[in-house]
Amino acid sequence: MKLAVIPARGGSKRIPRKNIKMFDGKPMIAWSIEAAIQSNSFDRIIVSTDDQEIAEVAINYGAEVPFMRPAELSGDHTATIPVIAHAIQWQQSHGQKASNVCCIFATAPFIQTEDLKRGLDALENSTCDYVFSATSYAFPIQRAIRITSSKRAEMFNPEHFNTRSQDLEEAYHDAGQFYWGRAEAWLEGKHFFTPNSSSIILPRYRVQDIDTAEDWERAEWMSKAMQD
C-alpha cells in the first residue's frame, strides 16, 4: 500500500501552534492533507501528532489519526526519519504493510498534487531509495560570504571571487514539501541526500520554508501574489 505520513507535533516554539494556525482561510496543515487526498496517490493518509487539537483538525479535513505519537518522538530535536519509521511500524503491527511511503510536511501550503504524482512516478520507475522536492538557490553558493566575530566579511570560497556567476555550477536545496521513500529505506534509517536519491525540481516561487514569523509573512505575500 502507498502511505502518506504528515508529521505535526504540537510543540512549535518560534511560531506557536503553526501547524493549525490559519493560513489563507484554512489551518496550515489542511493544505497538505487536501493535496494528498486530491493526488489520488495514497491508500491511507495519516497525521502523526502528539496533540489532540491537531488530531481533531486533521480528522476534520479528511486525514486519519489512528495513534498518538509517543513523547520520545515528539521533542524539539526529533528527526523526521524515526517519526515516519514509527508510523510504518504501527501500520505493520496492525496488518497493513506499506510499500512506498511519502512524508508530507504540515507547513507546505504551496504543495501541488502534480508534484506528489511526479514524485511517486519517479520512485516507482527507478531504483532510488527516496525522491524528494528540491529547488535551486537564487544566488551562487560559491560566492557566499560569512560575517566573522569581528564583523568582517570573508568568502567561503575566495577562489571564486573573479568567477562569473554563469560559469558556476547551479546548486539546489531541499524544498521542504515532501519525501517519497521506500518503506525499507525509512525503516533502515537511510539518509535522503545521497546518490541513491533523486529530486523533483520545483520553481523557487512555490517554495518557502516556514520556521519563523518572517517566513510566515513572506509565505502570505507569496500566496497573495500567486492568486493575482
Contacts in CASP RR format, 6 or more apart in sequence:
PFRMAT RR
TARGET T0000
AUTHOR 0000-0000-0000
METHOD contacts of the structure
MODEL  1
MKLAVIPARGGSKRIPRKNIKMFDGKPMIAWSIEAAIQSNSFDRIIVSTD
DQEIAEVAINYGAEVPFMRPAELSGDHTATIPVIAHAIQWQQSHGQKASN
VCCIFATAPFIQTEDLKRGLDALENSTCDYVFSATSYAFPIQRAIRITSS
KRAEMFNPEHFNTRSQDLEEAYHDAGQFYWGRAEAWLEGKHFFTPNSSSI
ILPRYRVQDIDTAEDWERAEWMSKAMQD
1 43 0 8 1.000
1 44 0 8 1.000
1 91 0 8 1.000
1 96 0 8 1.000
1 97 0 8 1.000
1 98 0 8 1.000
1 99 0 8 1.000
2 41 0 8 1.000
2 42 0 8 1.000
2 43 0 8 1.000
2 44 0 8 1.000
2 98 0 8 1.000
2 99 0 8 1.000
2 100 0 8 1.000
2 101 0 8 1.000
2 102 0 8 1.000
2 120 0 8 1.000
3 42 0 8 1.000
3 43 0 8 1.000
3 44 0 8 1.000
3 46 0 8 1.000
3 87 0 8 1.000
3 88 0 8 1.000
3 91 0 8 1.000
3 98 0 8 1.000
3 100 0 8 1.000
3 101 0 8 1.000
3 102 0 8 1.000
3 183 0 8 1.000
4 36 0 8 1.000
4 41 0 8 1.000
4 42 0 8 1.000
4 44 0 8 1.000
4 45 0 8 1.000
4 46 0 8 1.000
4 101 0 8 1.000
4 102 0 8 1.000
4 104 0 8 1.000
5 46 0 8 1.000
5 47 0 8 1.000
5 48 0 8 1.000
5 83 0 8 1.000
5 84 0 8 1.000
5 87 0 8 1.000
5 88 0 8 1.000
5 101 0 8 1.000
5 102 0 8 1.000
5 103 0 8 1.000
5 104 0 8 1.000
6 29 0 8 1.000
6 32 0 8 1.000
6 33 0 8 1.000
6 36 0 8 1.000
6 45 0 8 1.000
6 46 0 8 1.000
6 47 0 8 1.000
6 48 0 8 1.000
6 58 0 8 1.000
6 63 0 8 1.000
6 103 0 8 1.000
6 104 0 8 1.000
6 105 0 8 1.000
6 106 0 8 1.000
7 47 0 8 1.000
7 48 0 8 1.000
7 49 0 8 1.000
7 80 0 8 1.000
7 83 0 8 1.000
7 84 0 8 1.000
7 103 0 8 1.000
7 105 0 8 1.000
7 106 0 8 1.000
8 19 0 8 1.000
8 29 0 8 1.000
8 47 0 8 1.000
8 48 0 8 1.000
8 49 0 8 1.000
8 51 0 8 1.000
8 54 0 8 1.000
8 58 0 8 1.000
8 106 0 8 1.000
9 19 0 8 1.000
9 49 0 8 1.000
9 50 0 8 1.000
9 51 0 8 1.000
9 54 0 8 1.000
9 69 0 8 1.000
9 74 0 8 1.000
9 75 0 8 1.000
9 78 0 8 1.000
10 17 0 8 1.000
10 19 0 8 1.000
10 49 0 8 1.000
10 50 0 8 1.000
10 51 0 8 1.000
10 54 0 8 1.000
10 74 0 8 1.000
11 51 0 8 1.000
11 74 0 8 1.000
11 75 0 8 1.000
11 76 0 8 1.000
12 18 0 8 1.000
12 19 0 8 1.000
13 76 0 8 1.000
14 211 0 8 1.000
14 212 0 8 1.000
14 213 0 8 1.000
15 21 0 8 1.000
15 210 0 8 1.000
15 211 0 8 1.000
15 212 0 8 1.000
15 213 0 8 1.000
15 216 0 8 1.000
17 53 0 8 1.000
18 28 0 8 1.000
18 107 0 8 1.000
18 210 0 8 1.000
18 216 0 8 1.000
19 27 0 8 1.000
19 28 0 8 1.000
19 29 0 8 1.000
19 49 0 8 1.000
19 51 0 8 1.000
19 54 0 8 1.000
19 106 0 8 1.000
19 107 0 8 1.000
20 27 0 8 1.000
20 28 0 8 1.000
20 29 0 8 1.000
20 53 0 8 1.000
20 54 0 8 1.000
20 57 0 8 1.000
21 27 0 8 1.000
21 28 0 8 1.000
21 216 0 8 1.000
22 28 0 8 1.000
23 31 0 8 1.000
23 109 0 8 1.000
23 216 0 8 1.000
23 219 0 8 1.000
23 220 0 8 1.000
23 223 0 8 1.000
24 109 0 8 1.000
24 220 0 8 1.000
24 223 0 8 1.000
26 61 0 8 1.000
27 57 0 8 1.000
27 61 0 8 1.000
28 106 0 8 1.000
28 107 0 8 1.000
28 109 0 8 1.000
28 210 0 8 1.000
29 47 0 8 1.000
29 54 0 8 1.000
29 57 0 8 1.000
29 58 0 8 1.000
29 61 0 8 1.000
29 106 0 8 1.000
29 107 0 8 1.000
30 57 0 8 1.000
30 61 0 8 1.000
31 108 0 8 1.000
31 109 0 8 1.000
31 110 0 8 1.000
31 111 0 8 1.000
32 104 0 8 1.000
32 105 0 8 1.000
32 106 0 8 1.000
32 107 0 8 1.000
32 108 0 8 1.000
32 109 0 8 1.000
32 111 0 8 1.000
33 45 0 8 1.000
33 47 0 8 1.000
33 58 0 8 1.000
33 61 0 8 1.000
33 62 0 8 1.000
33 63 0 8 1.000
34 61 0 8 1.000
35 104 0 8 1.000
35 108 0 8 1.000
35 111 0 8 1.000
35 112 0 8 1.000
35 113 0 8 1.000
35 116 0 8 1.000
36 42 0 8 1.000
36 45 0 8 1.000
36 63 0 8 1.000
36 102 0 8 1.000
36 104 0 8 1.000
36 116 0 8 1.000
37 45 0 8 1.000
37 62 0 8 1.000
38 113 0 8 1.000
39 113 0 8 1.000
39 114 0 8 1.000
39 116 0 8 1.000
39 117 0 8 1.000
41 102 0 8 1.000
41 113 0 8 1.000
41 116 0 8 1.000
41 117 0 8 1.000
41 120 0 8 1.000
42 102 0 8 1.000
44 64 0 8 1.000
44 91 0 8 1.000
44 96 0 8 1.000
45 62 0 8 1.000
45 63 0 8 1.000
45 64 0 8 1.000
46 63 0 8 1.000
46 64 0 8 1.000
46 65 0 8 1.000
46 66 0 8 1.000
46 87 0 8 1.000
47 54 0 8 1.000
47 55 0 8 1.000
47 58 0 8 1.000
47 63 0 8 1.000
47 64 0 8 1.000
47 65 0 8 1.000
47 106 0 8 1.000
48 67 0 8 1.000
48 69 0 8 1.000
48 83 0 8 1.000
48 84 0 8 1.000
48 86 0 8 1.000
48 87 0 8 1.000
49 55 0 8 1.000
49 58 0 8 1.000
49 65 0 8 1.000
49 68 0 8 1.000
49 69 0 8 1.000
50 68 0 8 1.000
50 69 0 8 1.000
50 70 0 8 1.000
50 71 0 8 1.000
50 73 0 8 1.000
50 74 0 8 1.000
52 68 0 8 1.000
55 65 0 8 1.000
55 68 0 8 1.000
58 64 0 8 1.000
58 65 0 8 1.000
59 65 0 8 1.000
66 90 0 8 1.000
66 94 0 8 1.000
67 90 0 8 1.000
69 83 0 8 1.000
69 86 0 8 1.000
70 86 0 8 1.000
73 82 0 8 1.000
73 83 0 8 1.000
73 86 0 8 1.000
80 103 0 8 1.000
80 179 0 8 1.000
81 186 0 8 1.000
81 189 0 8 1.000
81 190 0 8 1.000
81 191 0 8 1.000
82 189 0 8 1.000
84 101 0 8 1.000
84 103 0 8 1.000
84 186 0 8 1.000
85 186 0 8 1.000
85 187 0 8 1.000
85 189 0 8 1.000
87 101 0 8 1.000
88 98 0 8 1.000
88 101 0 8 1.000
88 183 0 8 1.000
88 186 0 8 1.000
88 187 0 8 1.000
89 187 0 8 1.000
91 97 0 8 1.000
91 98 0 8 1.000
92 98 0 8 1.000
97 183 0 8 1.000
98 183 0 8 1.000
99 182 0 8 1.000
99 183 0 8 1.000
100 120 0 8 1.000
100 123 0 8 1.000
100 124 0 8 1.000
100 180 0 8 1.000
100 181 0 8 1.000
100 182 0 8 1.000
100 183 0 8 1.000
101 180 0 8 1.000
101 181 0 8 1.000
101 182 0 8 1.000
101 183 0 8 1.000
101 186 0 8 1.000
102 116 0 8 1.000
102 120 0 8 1.000
102 178 0 8 1.000
102 179 0 8 1.000
102 180 0 8 1.000
102 181 0 8 1.000
103 178 0 8 1.000
103 179 0 8 1.000
103 181 0 8 1.000
104 111 0 8 1.000
104 116 0 8 1.000
104 177 0 8 1.000
104 178 0 8 1.000
105 111 0 8 1.000
105 176 0 8 1.000
105 177 0 8 1.000
105 178 0 8 1.000
107 210 0 8 1.000
108 176 0 8 1.000
108 177 0 8 1.000
108 178 0 8 1.000
109 210 0 8 1.000
109 219 0 8 1.000
109 223 0 8 1.000
110 177 0 8 1.000
110 206 0 8 1.000
110 207 0 8 1.000
110 208 0 8 1.000
110 219 0 8 1.000
110 222 0 8 1.000
110 223 0 8 1.000
110 226 0 8 1.000
111 177 0 8 1.000
111 178 0 8 1.000
112 206 0 8 1.000
115 133 0 8 1.000
115 177 0 8 1.000
115 178 0 8 1.000
115 200 0 8 1.000
115 202 0 8 1.000
116 178 0 8 1.000
116 180 0 8 1.000
118 200 0 8 1.000
119 131 0 8 1.000
119 178 0 8 1.000
119 180 0 8 1.000
119 200 0 8 1.000
120 131 0 8 1.000
120 180 0 8 1.000
122 128 0 8 1.000
122 131 0 8 1.000
122 180 0 8 1.000
122 198 0 8 1.000
122 200 0 8 1.000
123 130 0 8 1.000
123 131 0 8 1.000
123 180 0 8 1.000
123 181 0 8 1.000
123 182 0 8 1.000
123 198 0 8 1.000
126 198 0 8 1.000
127 196 0 8 1.000
128 181 0 8 1.000
128 196 0 8 1.000
128 197 0 8 1.000
128 198 0 8 1.000
129 181 0 8 1.000
129 182 0 8 1.000
129 185 0 8 1.000
129 190 0 8 1.000
129 194 0 8 1.000
129 196 0 8 1.000
129 197 0 8 1.000
130 179 0 8 1.000
130 180 0 8 1.000
130 181 0 8 1.000
130 182 0 8 1.000
130 185 0 8 1.000
130 190 0 8 1.000
130 192 0 8 1.000
130 196 0 8 1.000
130 197 0 8 1.000
130 198 0 8 1.000
131 179 0 8 1.000
131 180 0 8 1.000
131 181 0 8 1.000
131 197 0 8 1.000
131 198 0 8 1.000
131 199 0 8 1.000
131 200 0 8 1.000
132 174 0 8 1.000
132 175 0 8 1.000
132 176 0 8 1.000
132 178 0 8 1.000
132 179 0 8 1.000
132 180 0 8 1.000
132 192 0 8 1.000
132 197 0 8 1.000
132 199 0 8 1.000
132 200 0 8 1.000
133 174 0 8 1.000
133 175 0 8 1.000
133 176 0 8 1.000
133 177 0 8 1.000
133 178 0 8 1.000
133 179 0 8 1.000
133 199 0 8 1.000
133 200 0 8 1.000
133 202 0 8 1.000
133 207 0 8 1.000
134 172 0 8 1.000
134 173 0 8 1.000
134 174 0 8 1.000
134 175 0 8 1.000
134 199 0 8 1.000
134 200 0 8 1.000
134 201 0 8 1.000
134 202 0 8 1.000
135 172 0 8 1.000
135 173 0 8 1.000
135 175 0 8 1.000
135 201 0 8 1.000
135 202 0 8 1.000
135 203 0 8 1.000
135 204 0 8 1.000
135 206 0 8 1.000
135 207 0 8 1.000
136 170 0 8 1.000
136 171 0 8 1.000
136 172 0 8 1.000
136 173 0 8 1.000
136 201 0 8 1.000
136 204 0 8 1.000
137 170 0 8 1.000
137 171 0 8 1.000
137 172 0 8 1.000
137 173 0 8 1.000
138 204 0 8 1.000
140 160 0 8 1.000
140 165 0 8 1.000
140 168 0 8 1.000
140 171 0 8 1.000
141 156 0 8 1.000
141 171 0 8 1.000
142 156 0 8 1.000
142 157 0 8 1.000
142 160 0 8 1.000
142 163 0 8 1.000
142 168 0 8 1.000
142 169 0 8 1.000
142 171 0 8 1.000
143 155 0 8 1.000
143 157 0 8 1.000
143 160 0 8 1.000
143 161 0 8 1.000
143 163 0 8 1.000
143 165 0 8 1.000
143 168 0 8 1.000
144 155 0 8 1.000
144 156 0 8 1.000
144 157 0 8 1.000
145 153 0 8 1.000
145 154 0 8 1.000
145 155 0 8 1.000
145 156 0 8 1.000
146 153 0 8 1.000
146 154 0 8 1.000
146 155 0 8 1.000
146 156 0 8 1.000
147 153 0 8 1.000
148 154 0 8 1.000
155 161 0 8 1.000
160 168 0 8 1.000
172 199 0 8 1.000
172 201 0 8 1.000
174 192 0 8 1.000
174 193 0 8 1.000
175 202 0 8 1.000
175 207 0 8 1.000
176 207 0 8 1.000
176 209 0 8 1.000
177 202 0 8 1.000
177 207 0 8 1.000
179 192 0 8 1.000
190 196 0 8 1.000
205 222 0 8 1.000
205 225 0 8 1.000
205 226 0 8 1.000
206 226 0 8 1.000
208 215 0 8 1.000
208 218 0 8 1.000
208 219 0 8 1.000
208 222 0 8 1.000
209 215 0 8 1.000
210 216 0 8 1.000
210 219 0 8 1.000
END
